[in-house]
Each structure stands twice: as structure tokens, then as C-alpha cells.
């Protein structure tokens, strides 16, 4: 079964035989074309260990950023709620500015949960 372009690119990103063409993106340096092998694995694939490590670091960073945004969002909402509760119980008033913490936290959580759209001209897709 033929692979999709994205599947080929994921394999080629960590191959020493990869090359980059400004018009078409990642290509095979042996054929100067997009990879299109019919076997389960590319017969010319040679693992580029430094590229593999870099790709794993990028994926790890994305996971860390995702977790950090979730924690920051929850913390911001919590701070806003605590400030509202403390000021309303202690002073009998509800201040407006703590709602900024709550709204900011909600925005962080929504942005974190919303998957980012892939565009055809996205650099990750080309590389």
C-alpha cells in the first residue's frame, strides 16, 4: 500500500539521503524526486541519528509546552477565583480585575486544546 506524502516526509526527515527543494520540499537526494517506493521500507534508507534525536527533542518540547500551558491556565483561573472569594468575603466587594486572570486562563486552555490547522505551505509539512 502506498504511503501518503506526510508518511514519506516523516521517514525522510531522519534519513541521510534527504535533500530539500524550495519548490517541492523534502526529496530524496539519490533520485532528486519525492520518495515513492512501493516496498514497505525504503531500500536506500540510512538513519541520520542526529536528525532523529533532534526530531525527538522537538516532539518532547511540544509535549512540555502543552503541559505548561495547561498548568498555567488552571493556575491563572485558580488565582482569579481565590482573589474574588477573598475580596468578597473580606471586604464585601467583587473586584473586576481578577476576572482578567480567569479569562486569561480560559484562553490558555482553549488555545492548548484547539488543534492547530495544517496548511499546505506549512514549513513542517515541507520539511
PyMOL commands that set and color helices and strands:
alter all, ss='L'
color gray80, all
select helices_A, chain A and resi 5-12+49-91+98-113+123-126
alter helices_A, ss='H'
color red, helices_A
select strands_A, chain A and resi 18-21+25-28
alter strands_A, ss='S'
color yellow, strands_A
deselect
rebuild
show_as cartoon
